[in-house]
Amino acid sequence: MHDIVDELVAGGDDSLLPALEGHLARYLDDGDFFARDAVAAALAGIAGVESLPPLLRAAARNLGDDQDGLSAEILELIAAAPDRAQHLIAQLSTDPAVREKALWAAQFLPRSADRTTDTARESFSRQRG
């Protein structure tokens, strides 16, 4: 499976993104975390940080696994483009279906003067408190 993902990423064909998002949704519905992680890796490799919304939505779905692979993809995207990630996470934090995962992701953003991120971090800390 990893060879296929590597080939998709190497091709960099962003016209595949809608199909990949569709496969991601299907694998989530099927409870297939292995396929979810493979598609998430392909999405992240092709779309970069712009894949953060579908990846965080996927992470919000509990498939009974530890989500290590998916979490690693998310953290790599945040580290690679923290400013854009900050914007996307702030948008997602208003969506009740994804809010908890968005606030989780916000804690990995670099500290900044942006009050949106600081507020998200504080809110997450209080919820977990």
All heavy atoms as an XYZ file, in Angstrom:
966
protein
N       0.831     -1.193      0.000
C       0.000      0.000      0.000
C       0.874      1.255      0.000
O       0.548      2.224     -0.647
C      -0.943     -0.017      1.201
C      -1.864      1.180      1.278
S      -3.250      1.209      0.142
C      -4.458      0.303      1.024
N       1.991      1.200      0.742
C       2.857      2.380      0.829
C       3.465      2.733     -0.519
O       3.697      3.910     -0.810
C       3.938      2.190      1.894
C       3.369      2.131      3.273
N       2.819      3.226      3.892
C       3.239      1.099      4.151
C       2.380      2.887      5.091
N       2.618      1.601      5.267
N       3.730      1.723     -1.358
C       4.275      1.993     -2.691
C       3.279      2.772     -3.536
O       3.649      3.694     -4.264
C       4.645      0.690     -3.408
C       5.845     -0.003     -2.773
O       6.606      0.679     -2.053
O       6.002     -1.210     -2.998
N       2.011      2.405     -3.423
C       0.967      3.109     -4.174
C       0.868      4.553     -3.704
O       0.779      5.469     -4.513
C      -0.388      2.384     -4.028
C      -0.320      1.015     -4.696
C      -1.517      3.214     -4.613
C      -1.491      0.111     -4.390
N       0.884      4.750     -2.397
C       0.822      6.110     -1.847
C       2.023      6.913     -2.326
O       1.875      8.064     -2.765
C       0.751      6.080     -0.305
C       0.907      7.481      0.271
C      -0.558      5.450      0.150
N       3.205      6.318     -2.282
C       4.411      7.018     -2.744
C       4.292      7.421     -4.207
O       4.697      8.524     -4.588
C       5.656      6.144     -2.541
C       6.016      5.963     -1.074
O       5.521      6.743     -0.230
O       6.787      5.028     -0.776
N       3.737      6.541     -5.032
C       3.566      6.861     -6.455
C       2.565      7.996     -6.645
O       2.792      8.883     -7.476
C       3.112      5.619     -7.227
C       4.216      4.600     -7.411
C       3.752      3.371     -8.181
O       2.881      3.522     -9.069
O       4.256      2.282     -7.891
N       1.476      7.973     -5.903
C       0.485      9.053     -5.998
C       1.099     10.393     -5.604
O       0.911     11.402     -6.280
C      -0.724      8.754     -5.109
C      -1.663      7.660     -5.565
C      -2.685      7.352     -4.473
C      -2.366      8.047     -6.854
N       1.828     10.388     -4.520
C       2.449     11.619     -4.031
C       3.498     12.110     -5.021
O       3.560     13.303     -5.334
C       3.046     11.421     -2.622
C       3.875     12.619     -2.205
C       1.928     11.152     -1.619
N       4.300     11.219     -5.531
C       5.346     11.597     -6.489
C       4.735     12.210     -7.746
O       5.298     13.134     -8.333
C       6.206     10.393     -6.849
N       3.571     11.696     -8.151
C       2.893     12.237     -9.327
C       2.355     13.635     -9.087
O       2.254     14.439    -10.013
N       1.999     13.940     -7.846
C       1.535     15.272     -7.479
C       0.300     15.746     -8.228
O       0.096     16.952     -8.380
N      -0.533     14.841     -8.667
C      -1.702     15.189     -9.471
C      -2.857     15.619     -8.571
O      -3.571     14.784     -8.013
C      -2.101     13.979    -10.324
C      -3.249     14.273    -11.265
O      -3.807     15.389    -11.229
O      -3.587     13.366    -12.050
N      -3.050     16.931     -8.440
C      -4.096     17.409     -7.548
C      -5.508     17.162     -8.086
O      -6.484     17.354     -7.366
C      -3.889     18.867     -7.155
C      -3.910     19.833     -8.314
O      -4.087     19.403     -9.468
O      -3.757     21.038     -8.061
N      -5.625     16.708     -9.329
C      -6.956     16.344     -9.829
C      -7.468     15.075     -9.131
O      -8.653     14.762     -9.203
C      -6.941     16.144    -11.351
O      -6.231     14.977    -11.702
N      -6.573     14.371     -8.440
C      -6.958     13.168     -7.695
C      -7.574     13.484     -6.329
O      -8.157     12.601     -5.694
C      -5.743     12.267     -7.481
C      -5.087     11.683     -8.723
C      -3.804     10.954     -8.354
C      -6.051     10.753     -9.434
N      -7.448     14.729     -5.889
C      -7.882     15.070     -4.530
C      -9.356     14.775     -4.265
O      -9.679     14.186     -3.233
C      -7.534     16.522     -4.207
C      -6.033     16.814     -4.141
C      -5.779     18.302     -3.956
C      -5.365     16.006     -3.048
N     -10.281     15.150     -5.156
C     -11.688     14.818     -4.867
C     -11.927     13.305     -4.727
O     -12.659     12.870     -3.832
C     -12.461     15.388     -6.062
C     -11.573     16.477     -6.601
C     -10.162     15.982     -6.358
N     -11.301     12.519     -5.585
C     -11.460     11.065     -5.489
C     -10.859     10.543     -4.189
O     -11.447      9.680     -3.522
C     -10.812     10.379     -6.689
N      -9.692     11.062     -3.811
C      -9.069     10.630     -2.562
C      -9.944     10.984     -1.361
O     -10.085     10.180     -0.432
C      -7.675     11.243     -2.415
C      -6.601     10.656     -3.330
C      -5.334     11.510     -3.286
C      -6.303      9.209     -2.967
N     -10.541     12.177     -1.372
C     -11.434     12.555     -0.273
C     -12.652     11.640     -0.231
O     -13.130     11.280      0.845
C     -11.831     14.019     -0.377
C     -10.681     14.952     -0.021
C     -11.096     16.401      0.107
O     -12.226     16.669      0.575
O     -10.280     17.261     -0.260
N     -13.150     11.243     -1.403
C     -14.261     10.294     -1.450
C     -13.878      8.943     -0.877
O     -14.646      8.318     -0.128
N     -12.676      8.466     -1.230
C     -12.188      7.200     -0.666
C     -12.009      7.320      0.840
O     -12.335      6.386      1.586
C     -10.864      6.789     -1.314
C     -11.003      6.343     -2.735
N     -11.781      5.279     -3.124
C     -10.460      6.837     -3.868
C     -11.714      5.114     -4.427
N     -10.916      6.060     -4.905
N     -11.508      8.454      1.283
C     -11.330      8.658      2.723
C     -12.671      8.529      3.437
O     -12.779      7.829      4.454
C     -10.691     10.025      2.996
C     -10.440     10.379      4.451
C      -9.467      9.408      5.097
C      -9.906     11.813      4.554
N     -13.697      9.170      2.906
C     -15.032      9.104      3.515
C     -15.546      7.662      3.544
O     -16.100      7.201      4.554
C     -16.003     10.002      2.760
N     -15.334      6.938      2.450
C     -15.799      5.551      2.389
C     -15.073      4.691      3.420
O     -15.689      3.877      4.113
C     -15.581      4.980      0.991
C     -16.115      3.564      0.854
C     -16.021      3.085     -0.564
N     -14.645      3.229     -1.036
C     -13.927      2.240     -1.525
N     -14.431      1.042     -1.639
N     -12.696      2.440     -1.932
N     -13.746      4.862      3.528
C     -12.992      4.060      4.490
C     -13.364      4.408      5.924
O     -13.358      3.538      6.799
C     -11.492      4.194      4.265
C     -11.048      3.615      2.941
C     -10.152      4.294      2.127
C     -11.537      2.392      2.490
C      -9.746      3.766      0.914
C     -11.140      1.860      1.276
C     -10.245      2.551      0.485
O      -9.861      2.025     -0.712
N     -13.692      5.659      6.169
C     -14.164      6.035      7.503
C     -15.488      5.329      7.797
O     -15.679      4.796      8.890
C     -14.333      7.554      7.612
C     -13.040      8.361      7.680
C     -13.324      9.842      7.475
C     -12.325      8.124      8.990
N     -16.397      5.348      6.820
C     -17.689      4.681      7.004
C     -17.521      3.179      7.198
O     -18.286      2.557      7.936
C     -18.616      4.961      5.818
C     -19.098      6.400      5.778
O     -19.000      7.101      6.809
O     -19.571      6.824      4.706
N     -16.521      2.603      6.537
C     -16.253      1.168      6.654
C     -15.481      0.815      7.929
O     -15.313     -0.366      8.243
C     -15.436      0.665      5.451
C     -16.232      0.664      4.162
O     -17.470      0.830      4.199
O     -15.597      0.522      3.086
N     -14.967      1.836      8.634
C     -14.174      1.585      9.835
C     -12.787      1.037      9.541
O     -12.176      0.395     10.382
N     -12.273      1.317      8.350
C     -10.985      0.789      7.900
C      -9.874      1.808      8.174
O      -9.589      2.670      7.348
C     -11.065      0.458      6.412
C      -9.840     -0.266      5.894
O      -8.771     -0.206      6.552
O      -9.947     -0.877      4.811
N      -9.260      1.717      9.345
C      -8.244      2.705      9.713
C      -6.952      2.550      8.920
O      -6.231      3.521      8.707
C      -7.973      2.723     11.223
C      -7.476      1.441     11.798
C      -6.137      1.108     11.752
C      -8.365      0.575     12.424
C      -5.680     -0.074     12.304
C      -7.917     -0.608     12.984
C      -6.570     -0.941     12.920
N      -6.640      1.347      8.468
C      -5.438      1.152      7.668
C      -5.564      1.905      6.339
O      -4.665      2.655      5.950
C      -5.184     -0.341      7.416
C      -3.959     -0.603      6.586
C      -2.693     -0.496      7.134
C      -4.073     -0.944      5.245
C      -1.552     -0.723      6.368
C      -2.941     -1.180      4.467
C      -1.682     -1.064      5.029
N      -6.686      1.735      5.661
C      -6.916      2.438      4.394
C      -7.065      3.944      4.641
O      -6.592      4.750      3.839
C      -8.145      1.881      3.694
N      -7.706      4.313      5.758
C      -7.827      5.731      6.109
C      -6.447      6.374      6.185
O      -6.214      7.449      5.621
C      -8.540      5.891      7.454
C      -8.610      7.345      7.943
C      -8.683      7.468      9.446
N      -7.529      6.878     10.111
C      -7.538      6.430     11.350
N      -8.631      6.487     12.080
N      -6.436      5.908     11.881
N      -5.524      5.717      6.860
C      -4.184      6.273      7.016
C      -3.446      6.368      5.681
O      -2.722      7.333      5.433
C      -3.372      5.445      8.008
C      -3.814      5.659      9.445
O      -4.706      6.503      9.692
O      -3.266      4.981     10.331
N      -3.643      5.374      4.814
C      -2.981      5.400      3.505
C      -3.516      6.553      2.661
O      -2.740      7.305      2.048
C      -3.184      4.071      2.782
N      -4.826      6.733      2.642
C      -5.414      7.830      1.869
C      -5.036      9.169      2.489
O      -4.737     10.134      1.777
C      -6.947      7.672      1.754
C      -7.580      8.899      1.121
C      -7.290      6.426      0.957
N      -4.995      9.242      3.807
C      -4.587     10.483      4.481
C      -3.159     10.861      4.091
O      -2.862     12.032      3.845
C      -4.705     10.330      5.995
N      -2.284      9.865      4.002
C      -0.894     10.127      3.600
C      -0.837     10.639      2.168
O      -0.062     11.560      1.859
C      -0.054      8.857      3.750
N      -1.649     10.067      1.297
C      -1.680     10.534     -0.091
C      -2.223     11.956     -0.170
O      -1.660     12.811     -0.870
C      -2.519      9.590     -0.951
N      -3.296     12.235      0.550
C      -3.850     13.596      0.570
C      -2.819     14.603      1.079
O      -2.620     15.655      0.475
C      -5.099     13.653      1.454
C      -6.404     13.185      0.851
C      -7.468     13.025      1.932
C      -6.864     14.156     -0.214
N      -2.176     14.273      2.188
C      -1.179     15.174      2.764
C      -0.006     15.378      1.817
O       0.496     16.493      1.669
C      -0.686     14.624      4.102
N       0.408     14.302      1.157
C       1.544     14.400      0.245
C       1.252     15.218     -0.994
O       2.131     15.907     -1.510
N       0.028     15.164     -1.471
C      -0.329     15.906     -2.675
C      -0.772     17.330     -2.355
O      -0.320     18.285     -2.987
C      -1.440     15.172     -3.462
C      -0.918     13.828     -3.984
C      -1.947     16.034     -4.622
C      -1.998     12.933     -4.570
N      -1.652     17.486     -1.367
C      -2.247     18.802     -1.087
C      -1.518     19.585     -0.006
O      -1.793     20.763      0.189
C      -3.707     18.633     -0.688
N      -0.627     18.938      0.730
C       0.071     19.644      1.805
C      -0.900     20.102      2.878
O      -1.885     19.420      3.176
N      -0.641     21.255      3.424
C      -1.424     21.755      4.549
C      -2.904     21.942      4.198
O      -3.760     21.898      5.078
C      -0.810     23.062      5.114
C      -1.044     24.225      4.162
C      -1.349     23.363      6.507
N      -3.214     22.091      2.935
C      -4.617     22.252      2.539
C      -5.427     20.982      2.806
O      -6.653     21.023      2.783
C      -4.720     22.660      1.070
C      -4.110     24.018      0.769
C      -4.681     25.169      1.596
O      -5.910     25.205      1.825
O      -3.892     26.039      2.017
N      -4.755     19.868      3.066
C      -5.466     18.636      3.404
C      -5.809     18.576      4.895
O      -6.446     17.619      5.334
C      -4.640     17.415      3.008
O      -3.462     17.337      3.782
N      -5.416     19.573      5.649
C      -5.683     19.566      7.083
C      -7.175     19.429      7.417
O      -7.529     18.623      8.287
C      -5.092     20.824      7.723
C      -4.714     20.784      9.179
C      -3.871     19.582      9.539
C      -3.988     22.057      9.557
N      -8.085     20.145      6.751
C      -9.503     19.965      7.097
C     -10.009     18.531      6.940
O     -10.572     17.984      7.901
C     -10.222     20.957      6.174
C      -9.220     22.046      5.966
C      -7.897     21.304      5.874
N      -9.802     17.866      5.795
C     -10.306     16.486      5.741
C      -9.573     15.542      6.697
O     -10.184     14.593      7.211
C     -10.112     16.073      4.280
C      -9.182     17.054      3.678
C      -9.298     18.302      4.487
N      -8.309     15.801      6.971
C      -7.586     14.942      7.907
C      -8.086     15.129      9.334
O      -8.244     14.157     10.081
C      -6.080     15.170      7.824
C      -5.340     14.249      6.854
C      -5.887     14.321      5.443
C      -3.866     14.521      6.876
N      -8.371     16.359      9.722
C      -8.914     16.584     11.062
C     -10.338     16.043     11.174
O     -10.724     15.520     12.222
C      -8.857     18.064     11.443
C      -7.460     18.541     11.832
C      -7.407     20.057     11.938
C      -7.023     17.901     13.140
N     -11.108     16.147     10.085
C     -12.447     15.530     10.104
C     -12.330     14.015     10.259
O     -13.114     13.392     10.975
C     -13.213     15.891      8.831
C     -13.731     17.301      8.832
C     -14.646     17.596      7.643
N     -14.908     19.013      7.596
C     -14.215     19.884      6.872
N     -13.248     19.470      6.079
N     -14.502     21.175      6.904
N     -11.354     13.421      9.578
C     -11.131     11.977      9.710
C     -10.719     11.631     11.136
O     -11.177     10.627     11.691
C     -10.070     11.514      8.715
N      -9.870     12.445     11.725
C      -9.408     12.191     13.090
C     -10.544     12.314     14.103
O     -10.490     11.701     15.174
C      -8.272     13.150     13.452
N     -11.560     13.082     13.760
C     -12.699     13.248     14.659
C     -13.578     11.999     14.707
O     -14.408     11.865     15.607
C     -13.532     14.460     14.234
N     -13.376     11.105     13.760
C     -14.139      9.853     13.723
C     -13.356      8.764     14.459
O     -12.229      8.444     14.088
C     -14.366      9.411     12.276
C     -15.118     10.395     11.416
C     -16.617     10.183     11.423
N     -17.030      8.863     11.043
C     -17.364      8.501      9.806
N     -17.289      9.363      8.818
N     -17.771      7.266      9.572
N     -13.929      8.206     15.480
C     -13.266      7.178     16.277
C     -13.461      5.815     15.619
O     -14.574      5.282     15.596
C     -13.825      7.167     17.692
C     -13.141      6.164     18.577
O     -12.255      5.421     18.145
N     -13.536      6.123     19.831
N     -12.368      5.277     15.094
C     -12.420      3.950     14.496
C     -11.850      2.884     15.426
O     -11.658      1.743     15.026
C     -11.657      3.938     13.162
C     -12.147      4.912     12.093
C     -11.386      4.693     10.790
C     -13.642      4.809     11.875
N     -11.538      3.275     16.669
C     -11.056      2.330     17.653
C      -9.557      2.087     17.620
O      -9.069      1.207     18.321
N      -8.840      2.866     16.818
C      -7.380      2.707     16.755
C      -6.723      3.854     17.509
O      -7.386      4.766     17.994
C      -6.908      2.673     15.300
C      -7.123      3.991     14.583
O      -8.232      4.561     14.695
O      -6.191      4.458     13.912
N      -5.396      3.819     17.592
C      -4.679      4.862     18.325
C      -4.432      6.122     17.497
O      -3.977      7.127     18.027
C      -3.355      4.340     18.880
C      -2.418      3.823     17.804
O      -2.601      4.142     16.608
O      -1.489      3.080     18.156
N      -4.707      6.077     16.202
C      -4.550      7.208     15.282
C      -3.119      7.743     15.201
O      -2.904      8.885     14.803
C      -5.509      8.356     15.625
C      -6.951      8.043     15.414
C      -7.835      9.269     15.440
O      -7.406     10.379     15.712
N      -9.100      9.074     15.160
N      -2.136      6.933     15.531
C      -0.744      7.394     15.488
C      -0.340      7.887     14.104
O       0.263      8.948     13.967
C       0.221      6.299     15.937
C       0.269      6.130     17.437
O      -0.340      6.955     18.146
O       0.916      5.177     17.895
N      -0.649      7.103     13.077
C      -0.271      7.489     11.717
C      -0.970      8.753     11.272
O      -0.347      9.668     10.718
N      -2.267      8.835     11.510
C      -3.039     10.013     11.126
C      -2.572     11.236     11.904
O      -2.397     12.316     11.330
C      -4.523      9.751     11.357
C      -5.494     10.853     10.948
C      -5.345     11.215      9.476
C      -6.923     10.412     11.256
N      -2.340     11.073     13.182
C      -1.854     12.196     14.002
C      -0.498     12.683     13.513
O      -0.242     13.892     13.470
C      -1.756     11.783     15.474
O      -3.031     11.489     15.985
N       0.366     11.764     13.141
C       1.692     12.153     12.634
C       1.556     12.973     11.353
O       2.268     13.972     11.180
C       2.545     10.917     12.395
N       0.659     12.563     10.460
C       0.430     13.342      9.228
C      -0.017     14.755      9.571
O       0.473     15.742      9.010
C      -0.626     12.672      8.337
C      -0.217     11.373      7.723
C       0.870     11.487      6.665
O       1.149     12.593      6.168
O       1.447     10.436      6.334
N      -0.954     14.868     10.492
C      -1.480     16.176     10.891
C      -0.379     17.042     11.482
O      -0.235     18.215     11.131
C      -2.665     15.998     11.874
C      -3.864     15.384     11.134
C      -3.028     17.316     12.543
C      -4.982     14.887     12.039
N       0.422     16.468     12.362
C       1.494     17.240     13.003
C       2.554     17.677     11.995
O       3.090     18.788     12.101
C       2.116     16.436     14.138
C       1.171     16.127     15.299
C       1.880     15.296     16.350
C       0.585     17.394     15.893
N       2.850     16.831     11.014
C       3.809     17.214      9.971
C       3.282     18.383      9.137
O       4.041     19.277      8.765
C       4.131     16.016      9.080
C       5.007     14.992      9.766
C       5.251     13.749      8.922
O       5.020     13.796      7.696
O       5.667     12.733      9.501
N       1.988     18.375      8.846
C       1.394     19.481      8.083
C       1.467     20.784      8.870
O       1.782     21.837      8.306
C      -0.064     19.155      7.729
C      -0.271     17.995      6.765
C      -1.741     17.635      6.684
C       0.297     18.329      5.389
N       1.186     20.714     10.154
C       1.249     21.909     11.001
C       2.670     22.448     11.037
O       2.893     23.652     10.902
C       0.728     21.597     12.423
C      -0.783     21.327     12.380
C       1.046     22.746     13.385
C      -1.341     20.756     13.673
N       3.639     21.565     11.196
C       5.038     21.992     11.266
C       5.524     22.575      9.941
O       6.322     23.510      9.925
C       5.926     20.814     11.668
N       5.022     22.042      8.834
C       5.485     22.490      7.517
C       4.939     23.864      7.127
O       5.615     24.613      6.418
C       5.088     21.467      6.448
N       3.753     24.195      7.588
C       3.123     25.467      7.198
C       2.278     25.993      8.354
O       1.044     26.021      8.293
C       2.279     25.281      5.942
N       2.934     26.418      9.433
C       2.186     26.792     10.638
C       1.228     27.968     10.452
O       0.152     27.971     11.052
C       3.277     27.109     11.661
C       4.517     27.319     10.882
C       4.378     26.528      9.621
N       1.586     28.941      9.632
C       0.689     30.085      9.460
C      -0.612     29.676      8.790
O      -1.701     30.057      9.225
C       1.367     31.194      8.658
C       2.506     31.845      9.427
O       2.535     31.745     10.673
O       3.377     32.453      8.778
N      -0.514     28.899      7.711
C      -1.715     28.441      7.024
C      -2.480     27.449      7.906
O      -3.714     27.486      7.974
C      -1.353     27.808      5.677
C      -2.529     27.331      4.885
C      -3.421     28.461      4.433
N      -4.544     27.932      3.682
C      -5.763     28.445      3.688
N      -6.017     29.545      4.363
N      -6.717     27.882      2.990
N      -1.762     26.577      8.597
C      -2.410     25.623      9.499
C      -3.205     26.360     10.571
O      -4.322     25.967     10.904
C      -1.365     24.707     10.136
N      -2.638     27.428     11.087
C      -3.312     28.224     12.111
C      -4.653     28.731     11.595
O      -5.671     28.647     12.293
C      -2.406     29.388     12.507
C      -2.984     30.307     13.541
C      -1.978     31.380     13.927
O      -0.770     31.179     13.850
N      -2.468     32.513     14.335
N      -4.664     29.233     10.380
C      -5.892     29.748      9.783
C      -6.926     28.626      9.614
O      -8.099     28.788      9.972
C      -5.575     30.403      8.432
C      -6.769     30.851      7.685
N      -7.490     31.970      8.038
C      -7.387     30.323      6.603
C      -8.509     32.108      7.210
N      -8.465     31.128      6.325
N      -6.506     27.491      9.079
C      -7.414     26.375      8.854
C      -7.956     25.818     10.163
O      -9.146     25.504     10.278
C      -6.706     25.274      8.057
C      -6.334     25.638      6.620
C      -5.396     24.593      6.031
C      -7.576     25.800      5.763
N      -7.098     25.710     11.155
C      -7.521     25.196     12.460
C      -8.514     26.145     13.117
O      -9.510     25.714     13.705
C      -6.298     24.932     13.364
C      -5.524     23.726     12.819
C      -6.715     24.705     14.812
C      -4.153     23.542     13.437
N      -8.275     27.442     12.997
C      -9.214     28.421     13.555
C     -10.588     28.267     12.911
O     -11.618     28.326     13.598
C      -8.676     29.839     13.365
N     -10.623     28.059     11.601
C     -11.904     27.847     10.920
C     -12.584     26.577     11.406
O     -13.790     26.559     11.651
C     -11.700     27.765      9.409
C     -11.384     29.076      8.754
C     -11.191     28.920      7.255
O     -10.712     27.891      6.775
N     -11.563     29.958      6.516
N     -11.822     25.516     11.530
C     -12.388     24.232     11.943
C     -12.854     24.229     13.395
O     -13.737     23.464     13.761
C     -11.375     23.116     11.724
C     -11.099     22.768     10.269
C      -9.869     21.871     10.165
C     -12.297     22.106      9.631
N     -12.272     25.082     14.221
C     -12.625     25.085     15.640
C     -14.052     25.566     15.879
O     -14.575     25.398     16.976
C     -11.626     25.922     16.451
O     -11.767     27.285     16.144
N     -14.690     26.129     14.857
C     -16.080     26.557     14.996
C     -17.067     25.472     14.577
O     -18.269     25.626     14.763
C     -16.351     27.829     14.163
O     -16.173     27.530     12.776
C     -15.420     28.966     14.579
N     -16.566     24.378     14.008
C     -17.415     23.277     13.548
C     -17.568     22.271     14.688
O     -16.595     21.637     15.096
C     -16.763     22.618     12.327
C     -17.561     21.461     11.767
O     -18.482     20.953     12.455
O     -17.253     21.045     10.637
N     -18.778     22.109     15.220
C     -18.958     21.207     16.364
C     -18.479     19.780     16.114
O     -18.009     19.121     17.034
C     -20.474     21.226     16.606
C     -20.971     22.455     15.944
C     -20.027     22.754     14.813
N     -18.553     19.302     14.878
C     -18.150     17.928     14.573
C     -16.639     17.737     14.641
O     -16.169     16.620     14.827
C     -18.663     17.530     13.186
N     -15.890     18.825     14.512
C     -14.428     18.731     14.423
C     -13.743     19.541     15.526
O     -12.546     19.473     15.703
C     -13.949     19.240     13.037
C     -12.474     18.998     12.825
C     -14.738     18.599     11.922
N     -14.516     20.274     16.270
C     -13.968     21.234     17.235
C     -12.905     20.628     18.168
O     -11.827     21.184     18.338
C     -15.097     21.854     18.059
C     -14.625     22.854     19.089
C     -15.816     23.513     19.771
N     -15.453     24.252     20.936
C     -14.823     25.406     20.961
N     -14.456     25.967     19.835
N     -14.531     26.025     22.083
N     -13.198     19.492     18.752
C     -12.247     18.907     19.711
C     -10.913     18.588     19.036
O      -9.848     18.861     19.592
C     -12.821     17.656     20.359
C     -11.904     17.107     21.433
C     -12.505     15.930     22.187
O     -13.736     15.786     22.220
O     -11.707     15.160     22.745
N     -10.946     18.028     17.830
C      -9.697     17.710     17.121
C      -8.988     18.982     16.679
O      -7.752     19.042     16.679
C      -9.950     16.799     15.918
C     -10.172     15.369     16.305
C      -8.938     14.781     16.994
C      -9.187     13.371     17.437
N      -8.062     12.762     18.113
N      -9.743     20.000     16.289
C      -9.120     21.263     15.902
C      -8.417     21.898     17.099
O      -7.293     22.403     16.975
C     -10.160     22.221     15.321
N      -9.050     21.845     18.246
C      -8.430     22.409     19.448
C      -7.217     21.580     19.876
O      -6.223     22.120     20.359
C      -9.456     22.525     20.574
C     -10.588     23.514     20.295
C     -11.628     23.479     21.416
C     -10.061     24.921     20.082
N      -7.291     20.276     19.672
C      -6.123     19.426     19.922
C      -4.971     19.864     19.022
O      -3.835     20.036     19.477
C      -6.482     17.959     19.671
C      -5.286     17.065     19.574
C      -4.567     16.533     20.608
C      -4.638     16.632     18.372
N      -3.520     15.789     20.117
C      -3.539     15.835     18.743
C      -4.875     16.848     17.018
C      -2.689     15.252     17.817
C      -4.041     16.269     16.081
C      -2.962     15.479     16.486
N      -5.260     20.051     17.732
C      -4.223     20.447     16.772
C      -3.661     21.824     17.101
O      -2.467     22.070     16.907
C      -4.784     20.431     15.351
N      -4.493     22.711     17.617
C      -4.059     24.079     17.925
C      -2.926     24.099     18.949
O      -2.071     24.990     18.911
C      -5.232     24.911     18.428
N      -2.880     23.114     19.818
C      -1.828     23.122     20.832
C      -0.443     22.869     20.236
O       0.569     23.103     20.889
C      -2.148     22.125     21.940
C      -2.049     20.681     21.530
C      -2.453     19.741     22.644
O      -2.233     20.023     23.821
N      -3.049     18.621     22.285
N      -0.385     22.416     18.985
C       0.897     22.162     18.330
C       1.338     23.307     17.430
O       2.405     23.229     16.813
C       0.828     20.851     17.534
C       0.549     19.671     18.420
C      -0.720     19.125     18.478
C       1.545     19.141     19.221
C      -0.998     18.054     19.314
C       1.283     18.077     20.063
C       0.008     17.525     20.107
N       0.525     24.352     17.362
C       0.917     25.534     16.603
C       1.974     26.297     17.387
O       1.944     26.320     18.622
C      -0.290     26.443     16.363
C      -1.338     25.902     15.401
C      -2.630     26.700     15.540
C      -0.823     25.963     13.974
N       2.896     26.942     16.684
C       3.885     27.752     17.392
C       3.203     28.909     18.120
O       2.175     29.411     17.667
C       4.799     28.287     16.289
C       4.358     27.670     15.027
C       3.080     26.949     15.257
N       3.757     29.278     19.219
C       3.222     30.438     19.960
C       3.329     31.681     19.093
O       4.322     31.888     18.405
C       4.012     30.669     21.254
C       3.812     29.581     22.244
C       2.752     29.987     23.229
N       2.524     28.887     24.158
C       1.324     28.569     24.588
N       0.281     29.240     24.187
N       1.167     27.597     25.432
N       2.296     32.494     19.139
C       2.308     33.734     18.349
C       1.467     34.783     19.050
O       0.849     34.532     20.070
C       1.760     33.474     16.943
O       0.360     33.310     17.009
N       1.412     35.936     18.444
C       0.606     37.024     18.977
C      -0.860     36.872     18.579
O      -1.706     37.630     19.035
C       1.131     38.368     18.475
N      -1.165     35.905     17.750
C      -2.525     35.723     17.256
C      -3.419     35.228     18.392
O      -3.255     34.136     18.899
C      -2.528     34.719     16.102
C      -3.895     34.553     15.477
O      -4.904     34.655     16.202
O      -3.949     34.343     14.265
N      -4.386     36.020     18.779
C      -5.273     35.666     19.876
C      -6.186     34.492     19.547
O      -6.621     33.769     20.426
C      -6.127     36.881     20.287
C      -5.336     37.974     20.967
C      -4.640     37.515     22.225
N      -5.574     36.936     23.167
C      -5.244     36.077     24.120
N      -4.006     35.693     24.275
N      -6.148     35.585     24.933
N      -6.495     34.260     18.259
C      -7.342     33.124     17.894
C      -6.692     31.825     18.332
O      -7.329     30.962     18.935
C      -7.585     33.089     16.368
O      -8.172     34.332     15.985
C      -8.485     31.952     15.978
N      -5.420     31.690     18.042
C      -4.702     30.472     18.410
C      -4.588     30.362     19.921
O      -4.815     29.304     20.492
C      -3.296     30.481     17.781
O      -3.450     30.608     16.373
C      -2.553     29.215     18.102
N      -4.240     31.472     20.576
C      -4.110     31.447     22.029
C      -5.444     31.093     22.686
O      -5.487     30.310     23.629
C      -3.603     32.796     22.545
C      -2.171     33.068     22.112
O      -1.465     32.106     21.740
O      -1.770     34.243     22.121
N      -6.540     31.650     22.164
C      -7.859     31.350     22.705
C      -8.199     29.882     22.504
O      -8.732     29.229     23.401
C      -8.924     32.251     22.039
O      -8.583     33.607     22.293
C     -10.305     31.963     22.580
N      -7.880     29.344     21.336
C      -8.139     27.928     21.072
C      -7.344     27.050     22.026
O      -7.863     26.082     22.571
C      -7.805     27.587     19.623
N      -6.083     27.395     22.242
C      -5.251     26.621     23.172
C      -5.831     26.667     24.587
O      -5.908     25.664     25.269
C      -3.827     27.192     23.213
C      -2.922     26.675     22.177
C      -1.477     27.046     22.557
N      -0.658     26.907     21.402
C      -0.306     27.900     20.598
N      -0.695     29.108     20.832
N       0.454     27.675     19.551
N      -6.223     27.878     25.020
C      -6.770     28.022     26.368
C      -8.063     27.237     26.530
O      -8.268     26.569     27.526
C      -7.012     29.507     26.675
C      -5.718     30.300     26.802
C      -5.947     31.802     26.771
O      -7.105     32.248     26.848
O      -4.948     32.528     26.644
N      -8.910     27.276     25.513
C     -10.169     26.547     25.540
C      -9.917     25.046     25.626
O     -10.553     24.328     26.391
C     -11.001     26.871     24.293
O     -12.158     26.087     24.260
N      -8.960     24.557     24.839
C      -8.627     23.134     24.845
C      -8.105     22.742     26.232
O      -8.504     21.714     26.774
C      -7.594     22.808     23.768
C      -7.265     21.353     23.700
C      -8.130     20.458     23.119
C      -6.080     20.871     24.244
C      -7.838     19.105     23.069
C      -5.784     19.523     24.192
C      -6.660     18.638     23.612
N      -7.241     23.566     26.788
C      -6.681     23.267     28.114
C      -7.783     23.198     29.175
O      -7.769     22.311     30.034
C      -5.655     24.325     28.511
O      -4.548     24.260     27.653
N      -8.740     24.117     29.108
C      -9.837     24.104     30.079
C     -10.711     22.860     29.911
O     -11.145     22.261     30.882
C     -10.709     25.356     29.941
C     -10.091     26.587     30.576
C     -11.122     27.714     30.696
N     -11.677     28.100     29.412
C     -11.122     28.954     28.552
N      -9.957     29.490     28.825
N     -11.716     29.256     27.417
N     -10.954     22.461     28.646
C     -11.773     21.282     28.392
C     -11.104     20.021     28.920
O     -11.766     19.108     29.383
C     -12.042     21.121     26.890
C     -13.005     22.127     26.358
C     -13.228     21.941     24.866
O     -12.775     20.984     24.281
N     -13.927     22.882     24.251
N      -9.790     19.952     28.804
C      -9.037     18.780     29.225
C      -8.726     18.813     30.703
O      -8.437     17.790     31.293
C      -7.717     18.669     28.445
C      -7.930     18.342     27.006
C      -8.558     17.002     26.964
N      -8.564     16.447     25.653
C      -9.451     15.561     25.248
N     -10.390     15.159     26.052
N      -9.407     15.085     24.039
N      -8.711     20.048     31.269
C      -8.301     20.374     32.605
C      -8.584     19.465     33.671
O      -8.142     19.002     34.549
